[in-house]
Structures are given as C-alpha cells and as structure tokens.
Amino acid sequence: MNKKKKNYPSHIKAGDTIKVIAGENKGTIGKIEAIFLKKSIVFIEGILPRIKYGKRTPNTEAVKVELQIPIHISNVMLWDIKEKLASRIGYKIIDTKKYRYFKKSGNIV
C-alpha cells in the first residue's frame, strides 16, 4: 500500500527573516530566497555557497560552480527584527483575518 505524504503549511514563508538554529551555519541570520515544501528545505541568502569544480577537458579549464546550500525547515526559526530574538510563532484571528505572531514578544509578523 502506497501512502502519500501530505504537504502541510509551513511556519515560514518566502521573504521571512530567519535564524539558523542547527547545523554548521548555526547562528546565521538571513532572508529566505526559496522554499520547497515537498522536500522541506529552504534556501537562505545570507549563507555562503559551496564551491564545486567541474571536470577539466584537454581544451578547457576546470569550471568553478557556486551551489546554494539547502537547509531543512526544522533547523530554522523565525527572527523578530524589532526585538532581535528568534521565537516560535502562533496564529491570531483579528477581524476575520488570520495573522502570525511571535510568541515571545507578541508582535505580529
């Protein structure tokens, strides 16, 4: 029996400012360039890219390619610019509209 993996909405969106909380880039703060919910990864603009070298042929030199590093969604946390701290988020309904807010400070995202 094949079970399909459900794509649930994420706590972060493209354009949000986040802080990396785990991995070799821990502590880095940057904006999200792209988000892939199917693979649960994000690309952050503040992270240095990896360098990969292509093969050298007799006629050409080796090609240097910079690859963006993907980070898993569970390793990032939303960053509150006003309070300068990372926080979990919650949801409030104000005038029949749903808003995200920071649980530590109460500010709306």
PyMOL commands that set and color helices and strands:
alter all, ss='L'
color gray80, all
select helices_A, chain A and resi 73-75
alter helices_A, ss='H'
color red, helices_A
select strands_A, chain A and resi 17-20+29-36+41-44+50-53+64-67+70-72+76-80+85-86+89-94+97-102
alter strands_A, ss='S'
color yellow, strands_A
deselect
rebuild
show_as cartoon
